[in-house]
């Protein structure tokens, strides 16, 4: 065969066979991950899986972007794809349309409809295709589609909230017609209608980031993670001030349930029910006969509460008697009250507020084992008041709060409360589990010149502060950097200067004046007994203060207690060490179930070692009868 004929034959063969159709190249790890996991939510572009599905039916993402409705119709009508590939691709395409820049607020109904379609197709993929979710547990595509659903429900919930501000969805099951859909609202585990005002805001938890909180605790699962911004009830039905505030920023987990029991019915329906759950009470839910974990965010509502509360400024105003300072203790619930969960009650220290527990409360609520059994309450009290006053006031508001939620006192929440006190809060925690007998009262009488009517008036007005028994509902106490015997720091020049600026609450001044038959601003009160000197909070923390000296000898109830102590004096023996404010000799208590000394300054409660110890103690508490 001649060369010419051989070349001609080769040319014909090449023409008949076409060019080589497969070429190979390698990609690095970054591109590998992007190819597998990138999608319209993470990169703004369609996922590799959706682009592949479009190519199967002869489309590409560029042509699809030019006419999205036609692309979706072609994809829905194609018989060349199985249900899983078709539904997952349609969910992402609807999400792409919903996320497109909107021309203005008037486009909200169209966006809402697109998000509902994205959620509907993801819902159909997850629960109405041949394979159940558990059979695809390790597939990245299922994780992507779950995220499409969760994001679409999140956007649906917030969009519907904004569109319906003046006419919220009915909570009695009556549907509201919006954007061509009949939408019902249903509350599960939530407050019944009428007991709490509608939220002022509905915020996606994923949109919030925080500085100052070390960890973000959430639970992966099914549903949208939201934070409701509410106005807590401050007065009872009879007009009295409530001693507590429920969480103003409750966590909500929302899901969308589409009507229908088969794939064709789900794809044809125009009815959807938005269900809101309390994620503290539900860890799993049943969807279309399949148990699935309920998504939750346990940190965002707590962080938003702290960020908007302005506690730091108010705490200083309170200490120095400024306007809008705190006048009486309040109990703050970190989550909606749950009668089945025991209470961890946290008491902050001098010139402080619930901000003292930023990471402690978050770590306790973030621990799944503790979250199932405990709820966190925090006491916010005026730290300018003396210890005797705050002990009585805190006990009173705690008992009133417990009676409000559990009038019969039979719920687990009312029993075996765990007190956690830092610094002066630890001294108050000890007083709450101590018995005064007649010791404090007799000490007052021994030095008092009062008699007759004046003594009887003192007995009536001051008796509750000097005579008390342990709270019967306390089951364990954790003392943190607690000056049980006071501290010499309260006597240094800076502390004495600050003490001179501290102003007692007006109510305390009025009570003392009434004992002596005068009124604030009238003639100078004669020199009272040491216990009736009405020391302010800084005076009370001195190791020379008579009340603290005598309170340190009071017998405690037989409840287990633990000590966490800071040491900021390296090189000194433990017995002579200090956290810079409280000496070890004052913080140490004989008989403690455990004592942990942490290399830390006085704010030891925020150290990781102390938080781990608190969690250990609470876990131990759950194991003991």
C-alpha positions as CSV (number, residue, x, y, z in Angstrom):
1,X,0.0,0.0,0.0
2,X,1.4,3.3,-1.0
3,X,1.9,6.1,1.5
4,X,-0.7,8.2,-0.2
5,X,-3.4,5.6,0.0
6,X,-2.4,4.9,3.7
7,X,-2.7,8.6,4.6
8,X,-6.1,8.8,2.8
9,X,-7.4,5.8,4.7
10,X,-6.3,7.3,8.0
11,X,-8.0,10.6,7.2
12,X,-11.3,8.8,6.4
13,X,-11.0,6.8,9.7
14,X,-10.5,9.9,11.7
15,X,-13.5,11.6,10.0
16,X,-15.7,8.6,10.7
17,X,-14.6,8.2,14.4
18,X,-14.4,11.8,15.4
19,X,-11.7,13.3,17.7
20,X,-10.7,11.7,20.9
21,X,-13.5,12.4,23.4
22,X,-11.8,11.9,26.7
23,X,-9.0,13.9,28.2
24,X,-7.6,13.5,31.7
25,X,-6.2,16.1,34.1
26,X,-5.7,16.2,37.8
27,X,-7.1,18.6,40.4
28,X,-5.7,19.6,43.8
29,X,-7.5,19.0,47.1
30,X,-9.0,22.5,47.3
31,X,-10.7,22.0,43.9
32,X,-11.7,18.5,44.8
33,X,-13.6,19.7,47.9
34,X,-15.1,22.7,46.0
35,X,-16.3,20.3,43.2
36,X,-17.9,18.0,45.7
37,X,-19.5,20.5,48.1
38,X,-19.8,23.9,46.3
39,X,-23.4,24.9,45.5
40,X,-25.7,27.9,45.2
41,X,-25.5,28.5,49.0
42,X,-21.8,28.3,49.5
43,X,-20.5,29.7,46.2
44,X,-23.5,31.3,44.5
45,X,-23.1,28.8,41.6
46,X,-25.0,25.6,40.9
47,X,-23.5,22.5,42.4
48,X,-21.7,19.9,40.4
49,X,-24.6,17.4,40.9
50,X,-27.1,19.9,39.5
51,X,-25.0,20.8,36.5
52,X,-24.6,17.0,35.8
53,X,-28.3,16.5,35.9
54,X,-28.9,19.4,33.5
55,X,-26.3,17.9,31.1
56,X,-28.1,14.6,31.1
57,X,-31.2,16.2,29.6
58,X,-29.2,18.3,27.2
59,X,-29.0,21.6,29.1
60,X,-26.2,23.5,30.7
61,X,-26.2,26.0,33.6
62,X,-25.5,29.0,31.3
63,X,-28.5,28.3,29.1
64,X,-30.5,27.5,32.2
65,X,-29.7,30.9,33.7
66,X,-31.0,32.7,30.7
67,X,-34.5,31.2,31.1
68,X,-34.9,29.6,34.6
69,X,-38.7,28.8,34.3
70,X,-38.2,27.0,31.0
71,X,-35.2,25.1,32.5
72,X,-37.2,24.0,35.5
73,X,-40.1,22.9,33.3
74,X,-37.8,20.8,31.1
75,X,-36.1,19.3,34.2
76,X,-39.5,18.5,35.8
77,X,-40.8,16.9,32.6
78,X,-37.8,14.8,31.8
79,X,-37.9,11.1,32.2
80,X,-34.2,10.7,31.8
81,X,-33.5,11.3,35.5
82,X,-34.5,9.4,38.6
83,X,-36.6,11.2,41.3
84,X,-33.6,11.9,43.5
85,X,-31.5,13.7,40.9
86,X,-34.5,15.6,39.5
87,X,-35.9,16.8,42.8
88,X,-32.5,17.8,44.3
89,X,-31.7,19.8,41.1
90,X,-35.1,21.5,41.1
91,X,-34.7,22.4,44.8
92,X,-31.4,24.1,44.0
93,X,-32.7,25.9,40.9
94,X,-35.7,27.3,42.9
95,X,-33.3,28.4,45.6
96,X,-31.1,30.1,43.0
97,X,-34.2,32.0,41.7
98,X,-35.3,33.0,45.3
99,X,-31.8,34.3,46.1
100,X,-31.5,36.4,43.0
101,X,-31.4,40.2,43.7
102,X,-34.9,41.5,44.2
103,X,-36.0,44.8,42.6
104,X,-37.9,45.9,45.8
105,X,-40.2,44.9,48.6
106,X,-43.0,44.4,46.2
107,X,-41.2,41.3,45.0
108,X,-41.5,39.6,48.4
109,X,-44.5,37.3,47.4
110,X,-42.6,36.0,44.4
111,X,-39.5,35.3,46.5
112,X,-41.6,33.6,49.2
113,X,-43.2,31.4,46.6
114,X,-39.7,30.4,45.2
115,X,-38.5,29.6,48.7
116,X,-41.5,27.4,49.3
117,X,-40.9,25.6,46.0
118,X,-37.2,25.0,47.0
119,X,-38.3,23.7,50.4
120,X,-41.1,21.5,48.8
121,X,-38.7,19.8,46.3
122,X,-36.1,19.2,49.0
123,X,-38.8,17.8,51.3
124,X,-40.0,15.5,48.5
125,X,-36.4,14.4,47.9
126,X,-35.8,13.6,51.6
127,X,-39.0,11.8,52.4
128,X,-40.8,10.7,49.3
129,X,-38.2,9.1,47.0
130,X,-37.5,5.4,46.9
131,X,-34.6,5.6,49.5
132,X,-35.2,6.8,53.0
133,X,-32.9,9.5,54.6
134,X,-31.0,6.8,56.6
135,X,-30.0,5.0,53.4
136,X,-28.3,8.2,52.1
137,X,-26.7,9.2,55.5
138,X,-23.2,9.3,54.1
139,X,-24.0,11.1,50.8
140,X,-22.9,14.7,50.4
141,X,-25.9,15.3,48.1
142,X,-28.4,14.6,50.9
143,X,-26.5,17.1,53.2
144,X,-26.7,19.7,50.5
145,X,-30.4,19.1,49.9
146,X,-31.1,19.2,53.7
147,X,-29.3,22.6,53.7
148,X,-31.5,23.8,50.8
149,X,-34.6,22.9,52.8
150,X,-33.3,24.5,56.1
151,X,-32.3,27.7,54.4
152,X,-35.5,27.9,52.4
153,X,-37.6,27.4,55.6
154,X,-35.5,30.0,57.4
155,X,-36.1,32.5,54.6
156,X,-39.8,31.6,54.3
157,X,-40.3,32.1,58.1
158,X,-38.6,35.5,58.2
159,X,-40.2,36.7,54.9
160,X,-43.6,35.7,56.1
161,X,-43.0,37.4,59.4
162,X,-42.1,40.7,57.7
163,X,-45.0,40.5,55.3
164,X,-47.5,39.7,58.1
165,X,-46.4,42.1,60.8
166,X,-49.8,43.7,61.0
167,X,-51.7,40.4,60.4
168,X,-49.8,37.5,61.7
169,X,-50.7,33.9,60.7
170,X,-53.5,32.4,62.8
171,X,-52.3,29.9,65.5
172,X,-55.6,28.0,65.6
173,X,-55.0,26.2,62.3
174,X,-56.8,28.7,60.0
175,X,-54.7,29.1,56.8
176,X,-53.6,32.4,55.5
177,X,-53.4,32.8,51.7
178,X,-50.0,34.3,50.7
179,X,-48.3,34.1,47.3
180,X,-50.6,31.4,46.0
181,X,-50.1,29.2,49.0
182,X,-52.3,28.4,52.0
183,X,-50.0,28.7,55.0
184,X,-50.8,27.5,58.5
185,X,-48.9,28.3,61.7
186,X,-48.6,25.7,64.4
187,X,-46.8,26.0,67.8
188,X,-45.5,22.8,69.4
189,X,-44.0,22.9,73.0
190,X,-44.4,26.7,72.8
191,X,-46.4,29.2,74.9
192,X,-50.1,29.0,74.2
193,X,-51.6,31.9,72.1
194,X,-52.3,34.9,74.2
195,X,-49.8,34.3,77.0
196,X,-46.9,36.0,75.3
197,X,-46.9,38.9,72.8
198,X,-46.0,38.2,69.2
199,X,-42.2,38.6,68.5
200,X,-40.9,42.0,67.5
201,X,-38.2,40.4,65.4
202,X,-37.5,37.0,63.9
203,X,-33.8,36.6,63.3
204,X,-32.0,33.7,61.6
205,X,-29.5,32.3,64.1
206,X,-27.0,31.7,61.4
207,X,-26.8,35.4,60.6
208,X,-25.4,36.2,64.1
209,X,-21.8,36.1,65.3
210,X,-20.5,37.1,68.7
211,X,-17.3,38.5,70.2
212,X,-16.8,37.4,73.8
213,X,-18.4,34.0,73.6
214,X,-15.9,31.3,73.1
215,X,-18.1,28.5,71.7
216,X,-21.2,28.4,69.5
217,X,-23.4,25.5,70.5
218,X,-25.9,24.1,68.0
219,X,-27.3,20.8,66.8
220,X,-27.2,19.7,63.2
221,X,-30.5,18.5,61.9
222,X,-33.7,19.2,60.1
223,X,-35.3,22.7,60.3
224,X,-34.5,26.4,60.5
225,X,-32.7,27.8,63.5
226,X,-34.3,31.1,64.5
227,X,-34.2,33.6,67.4
228,X,-37.4,35.4,68.3
229,X,-37.1,38.8,69.9
230,X,-40.0,39.3,72.3
231,X,-41.1,41.7,75.0
232,X,-41.1,39.7,78.3
233,X,-44.1,40.0,80.6
234,X,-43.2,42.3,83.5
235,X,-46.5,42.4,85.4
236,X,-48.9,39.8,86.5
237,X,-52.6,39.7,85.6
238,X,-53.4,41.6,88.8
239,X,-50.9,44.4,88.0
240,X,-48.1,43.4,90.3
241,X,-44.4,43.5,89.2
242,X,-43.1,40.0,88.4
243,X,-39.9,39.0,90.1
244,X,-38.6,37.2,87.0
245,X,-38.1,37.7,83.3
246,X,-38.4,34.8,80.9
247,X,-36.0,34.7,78.0
248,X,-36.6,37.6,75.7
249,X,-34.7,35.9,72.9
250,X,-36.0,32.3,72.8
251,X,-34.6,29.8,70.4
252,X,-37.0,28.4,67.8
253,X,-36.6,25.5,65.4
254,X,-39.1,25.8,62.5
255,X,-40.0,23.2,59.8
256,X,-42.4,23.3,56.9
257,X,-44.7,20.3,56.3
258,X,-46.3,20.0,52.9
259,X,-49.6,18.3,52.5
260,X,-49.7,15.0,50.8
261,X,-48.8,11.3,51.5
262,X,-47.2,10.5,48.2
263,X,-44.7,12.2,45.8
264,X,-47.3,13.3,43.3
265,X,-49.5,14.8,46.1
266,X,-46.6,16.7,47.7
267,X,-45.6,18.1,44.3
268,X,-49.1,19.2,43.5
269,X,-50.1,20.7,46.9
270,X,-50.4,24.4,47.7
271,X,-50.8,23.8,51.4
272,X,-48.0,24.0,53.9
273,X,-47.8,24.1,57.7
274,X,-45.0,26.0,59.4
275,X,-44.4,24.3,62.8
276,X,-42.3,26.0,65.5
277,X,-40.6,23.9,68.2
278,X,-38.8,24.6,71.4
279,X,-35.4,22.9,70.7
280,X,-34.8,22.5,74.4
281,X,-37.8,20.2,74.7
282,X,-37.4,18.4,71.4
283,X,-34.3,16.7,70.1
284,X,-36.0,14.6,67.4
285,X,-39.3,14.9,65.5
286,X,-41.2,12.6,63.2
287,X,-41.6,13.7,59.6
288,X,-43.5,11.6,57.1
289,X,-43.0,8.5,59.3
290,X,-39.2,9.1,59.7
291,X,-37.6,10.2,63.0
292,X,-35.1,13.0,62.3
293,X,-32.9,15.2,64.6
294,X,-34.3,18.7,65.0
295,X,-31.8,21.4,64.2
296,X,-31.1,23.9,67.0
297,X,-29.0,26.8,68.0
298,X,-28.5,27.1,71.8
299,X,-26.1,30.1,71.8
300,X,-27.4,32.8,69.5
301,X,-30.4,33.8,71.6
302,X,-28.3,33.9,74.8
303,X,-25.6,36.0,73.0
304,X,-28.2,38.4,71.6
305,X,-29.7,38.9,75.0
306,X,-26.3,39.8,76.6
307,X,-25.4,42.0,73.6
308,X,-28.6,44.1,73.9
309,X,-29.0,44.1,77.7
310,X,-26.4,46.8,78.6
311,X,-25.8,45.0,81.9
312,X,-22.3,46.4,82.4
313,X,-23.4,50.0,82.4
314,X,-26.4,49.3,84.6
315,X,-24.3,47.3,87.1
316,X,-22.1,50.4,87.7
317,X,-25.0,52.7,87.9
318,X,-26.5,50.5,90.6
319,X,-23.3,50.3,92.6
320,X,-23.0,54.0,92.8
321,X,-26.7,54.8,93.1
322,X,-27.1,56.3,89.6
323,X,-30.4,56.8,87.9
324,X,-32.0,53.7,86.3
325,X,-29.9,51.5,88.6
326,X,-31.3,48.1,89.8
327,X,-33.5,48.5,92.8
328,X,-34.4,44.9,93.6
329,X,-33.2,41.4,92.6
330,X,-34.7,39.7,89.5
331,X,-34.5,36.2,88.2
332,X,-33.6,35.8,84.5
333,X,-34.5,32.5,82.8
334,X,-32.2,31.5,80.0
335,X,-34.9,29.5,78.3
336,X,-38.6,29.1,78.6
337,X,-39.5,27.5,81.9
338,X,-39.5,23.7,81.8
339,X,-41.0,21.9,84.9
340,X,-39.0,18.8,84.1
341,X,-35.5,20.3,84.2
342,X,-33.8,21.1,87.5
343,X,-32.5,24.6,88.1
344,X,-28.9,25.8,88.1
345,X,-29.1,29.2,89.8
346,X,-26.1,31.5,89.2
347,X,-25.3,34.5,91.5
348,X,-22.7,37.1,90.3
349,X,-20.4,39.2,92.4
350,X,-19.8,42.8,93.3
351,X,-20.4,45.5,90.6
352,X,-21.3,42.7,88.2
353,X,-24.3,41.2,86.5
354,X,-25.3,38.1,84.4
355,X,-22.4,39.0,82.1
356,X,-20.2,37.4,84.8
357,X,-21.5,34.0,83.5
358,X,-21.1,34.6,79.7
359,X,-19.2,31.4,79.0
360,X,-20.2,29.4,82.0
361,X,-23.9,29.5,81.1
362,X,-23.2,28.9,77.5
363,X,-21.0,25.9,78.2
364,X,-23.6,24.4,80.5
365,X,-26.4,24.9,78.0
366,X,-24.1,23.6,75.3
367,X,-23.5,20.3,77.1
368,X,-26.1,17.9,75.7
369,X,-26.2,15.7,78.9
370,X,-26.6,18.8,81.1
371,X,-29.0,20.5,78.8
372,X,-31.4,17.6,79.0
373,X,-31.6,17.7,82.8
374,X,-30.9,21.3,83.8
375,X,-32.1,24.8,83.0
376,X,-30.1,27.9,83.9
377,X,-31.5,30.8,85.9
378,X,-29.5,33.8,86.8
379,X,-30.0,36.2,89.7
380,X,-29.4,39.9,88.9
381,X,-29.3,41.8,92.2
382,X,-28.2,45.3,93.4
383,X,-24.7,45.0,94.5
384,X,-24.8,48.2,96.5
385,X,-27.0,46.6,99.1
386,X,-25.7,44.8,102.2
387,X,-25.5,41.0,102.3
388,X,-28.3,40.7,104.9
389,X,-30.7,42.6,102.6
390,X,-29.8,40.8,99.4
391,X,-30.0,37.4,101.0
392,X,-33.6,38.0,102.1
393,X,-34.6,39.7,98.8
394,X,-33.1,37.0,96.6
395,X,-34.8,34.2,98.6
396,X,-38.1,36.1,98.3
397,X,-37.9,36.6,94.6
398,X,-36.8,33.0,94.0
399,X,-39.6,31.6,96.1
400,X,-42.2,33.8,94.3
401,X,-40.8,32.7,91.0
402,X,-41.1,29.1,91.9
403,X,-44.6,29.5,93.2
404,X,-45.6,31.3,90.0
405,X,-44.5,28.4,87.8
406,X,-45.1,25.5,90.2
407,X,-47.8,26.5,92.8
408,X,-47.9,23.0,94.3
409,X,-44.1,22.7,94.5
410,X,-44.2,19.2,92.9
411,X,-42.2,19.7,89.7
412,X,-38.6,18.5,89.4
413,X,-37.6,22.1,88.7
414,X,-38.6,23.1,92.2
415,X,-36.4,20.5,93.9
416,X,-32.6,20.1,94.4
417,X,-31.6,23.5,93.0
418,X,-27.9,23.9,92.3
419,X,-26.5,27.2,93.5
420,X,-23.4,28.6,91.8
421,X,-22.0,31.7,93.3
422,X,-19.0,33.8,92.4
423,X,-17.3,36.1,94.9
424,X,-20.0,38.0,96.8
425,X,-22.5,35.8,95.0
426,X,-20.9,32.9,96.7
427,X,-21.3,34.5,100.2
428,X,-25.0,35.0,99.4
429,X,-25.2,31.3,98.2
430,X,-23.8,30.3,101.6
431,X,-26.3,32.4,103.5
432,X,-29.1,30.9,101.5
433,X,-28.1,27.4,102.9
434,X,-27.2,28.6,106.4
435,X,-29.2,28.8,109.6
436,X,-28.8,31.9,111.7
437,X,-30.7,30.7,114.7
438,X,-30.6,33.5,117.2
439,X,-26.9,34.2,116.7
440,X,-27.1,37.3,114.5
441,X,-30.2,38.7,116.3
442,X,-28.6,38.2,119.8
443,X,-25.4,39.8,118.6
444,X,-27.4,42.8,117.5
445,X,-29.3,43.0,120.8
446,X,-26.2,42.7,122.9
447,X,-24.8,46.0,121.6
448,X,-28.1,47.8,121.0
449,X,-29.3,50.6,123.3
450,X,-32.9,50.2,121.9
451,X,-35.8,49.1,124.1
452,X,-39.6,49.2,124.2
453,X,-41.4,50.4,121.1
454,X,-38.2,51.0,119.2
455,X,-37.0,47.5,119.9
456,X,-40.3,46.0,118.7
457,X,-40.1,48.1,115.6
458,X,-36.6,46.8,115.0
459,X,-37.8,43.3,115.5
460,X,-40.6,43.7,113.0
461,X,-38.5,45.5,110.4
462,X,-35.1,43.9,110.7
463,X,-36.0,40.4,112.0
464,X,-36.3,38.8,108.5
465,X,-32.7,39.9,107.8
466,X,-31.2,38.6,111.0
467,X,-33.2,35.4,111.5
468,X,-33.4,32.8,108.7
469,X,-33.3,29.1,107.9
470,X,-31.7,27.3,104.9
471,X,-33.7,27.2,101.7
472,X,-35.2,23.7,101.6
473,X,-35.1,23.4,97.8
474,X,-31.3,23.6,97.4
475,X,-29.5,20.3,96.7
476,X,-25.9,21.4,96.0
477,X,-23.7,24.5,96.1
478,X,-20.6,25.5,94.0
479,X,-18.5,28.3,95.6
480,X,-16.2,30.2,93.2
481,X,-13.6,32.7,94.5
482,X,-15.8,33.2,97.5
483,X,-14.6,35.4,100.4
484,X,-16.4,33.4,103.2
485,X,-14.4,35.3,105.8
486,X,-14.1,38.5,103.9
487,X,-11.0,40.0,102.3
488,X,-8.4,42.6,103.3
489,X,-8.6,44.0,99.8
490,X,-11.9,45.7,100.9
491,X,-9.8,47.8,103.4
492,X,-7.2,49.2,101.0
493,X,-7.2,52.8,99.9
494,X,-8.8,52.3,96.5
495,X,-11.6,50.1,98.0
496,X,-12.3,52.5,100.8
497,X,-12.5,55.4,98.2
498,X,-15.0,53.3,96.2
499,X,-17.0,52.4,99.3
500,X,-17.5,56.1,100.0
501,X,-19.1,56.4,96.6
502,X,-21.5,53.5,97.1
503,X,-25.1,54.6,97.7
504,X,-27.6,52.4,99.5
505,X,-30.9,51.7,97.9
506,X,-33.6,54.1,99.1
507,X,-35.7,51.2,100.4
508,X,-33.0,50.1,102.8
509,X,-32.4,53.6,104.1
510,X,-36.1,54.0,104.7
511,X,-36.3,50.8,106.7
512,X,-33.4,51.7,109.0
513,X,-34.8,55.2,109.4
514,X,-38.2,53.8,110.4
515,X,-36.5,51.7,113.1
516,X,-35.1,54.8,114.6
517,X,-38.3,56.8,114.1
518,X,-36.7,59.2,111.6
519,X,-36.8,59.6,107.8
520,X,-33.9,59.8,105.3
521,X,-32.7,63.4,105.3
522,X,-33.8,64.2,108.8
523,X,-31.6,64.4,111.9
524,X,-28.5,62.2,112.0
525,X,-29.2,58.7,113.3
526,X,-27.5,57.9,116.6
527,X,-24.6,55.5,116.4
528,X,-26.2,52.0,116.1
529,X,-24.9,48.6,117.0
530,X,-22.3,47.2,114.6
531,X,-24.8,45.0,112.9
532,X,-27.1,47.9,112.3
533,X,-24.5,50.1,110.9
534,X,-26.0,49.3,107.5
535,X,-22.7,48.6,105.8
536,X,-22.7,48.8,102.0
537,X,-21.6,46.0,99.8
538,X,-17.9,46.8,99.9
539,X,-18.0,47.2,103.7
540,X,-19.6,43.7,103.9
541,X,-16.7,42.1,102.0
542,X,-14.1,43.3,104.5
543,X,-12.4,40.7,106.7
544,X,-13.1,43.2,109.6
545,X,-16.9,43.4,109.0
546,X,-18.9,42.1,112.0
547,X,-21.7,40.6,109.8
548,X,-19.3,38.6,107.6
549,X,-17.3,37.5,110.7
550,X,-20.4,36.1,112.4
551,X,-22.0,34.8,109.2
552,X,-18.9,32.7,108.6
553,X,-19.6,30.7,111.7
554,X,-23.3,29.9,110.9
555,X,-24.0,26.2,110.4
556,X,-24.8,25.2,106.9
557,X,-27.5,22.8,105.7
558,X,-26.2,19.3,105.0
559,X,-25.9,19.8,101.3
560,X,-22.8,18.8,99.3
561,X,-20.7,21.8,98.3
562,X,-17.6,22.4,96.2
563,X,-15.0,25.1,96.0
564,X,-13.2,26.5,92.9
565,X,-10.4,28.9,94.0
566,X,-8.2,31.2,91.9
567,X,-4.4,31.5,92.6
568,X,-2.7,34.5,91.0
569,X,0.3,34.5,93.3
570,X,2.8,32.1,91.8
571,X,5.7,31.2,94.2
572,X,3.6,31.5,97.4
573,X,2.5,28.5,99.4
574,X,-1.1,27.6,98.8
575,X,-2.1,28.7,102.3
576,X,-0.8,32.2,101.7
577,X,-1.9,32.5,98.1
578,X,-4.6,34.7,96.7
579,X,-6.5,35.4,93.4
580,X,-5.5,39.1,93.8
581,X,-8.8,39.9,95.7
582,X,-9.7,36.9,97.8
583,X,-7.1,35.0,99.9
584,X,-7.1,31.2,99.8
585,X,-7.6,31.2,103.5
586,X,-10.9,33.0,103.1
587,X,-12.1,30.9,100.1
588,X,-11.2,27.5,101.5
589,X,-14.0,25.7,103.4
590,X,-13.5,22.5,105.3
591,X,-15.8,19.7,104.3
592,X,-16.0,20.5,100.6
593,X,-16.8,17.5,98.4
594,X,-14.1,18.8,96.1
595,X,-11.7,21.8,95.9
596,X,-10.0,22.9,92.7
597,X,-7.3,25.6,92.7
598,X,-6.9,27.2,89.3
599,X,-4.1,29.5,88.2
600,X,-6.2,32.5,87.6
601,X,-7.1,36.0,88.8
602,X,-10.4,36.7,90.6
603,X,-12.6,36.1,87.5
604,X,-11.8,32.4,87.7
605,X,-15.3,31.4,86.8
606,X,-14.6,32.2,83.2
607,X,-11.4,30.1,82.9
608,X,-11.8,26.9,80.9
609,X,-10.5,24.8,83.8
610,X,-13.2,26.2,86.1
611,X,-16.0,25.7,83.5
612,X,-14.9,22.1,83.0
613,X,-15.0,21.6,86.8
614,X,-18.5,23.1,87.0
615,X,-19.6,20.7,84.2
616,X,-18.0,17.8,86.0
617,X,-19.8,18.6,89.3
618,X,-23.1,18.9,87.5
619,X,-22.6,15.6,85.7
620,X,-21.7,14.0,89.1
621,X,-24.8,15.5,90.6
622,X,-26.9,13.7,87.9
623,X,-25.4,10.4,88.9
624,X,-26.1,10.7,92.6
625,X,-29.5,10.0,94.2
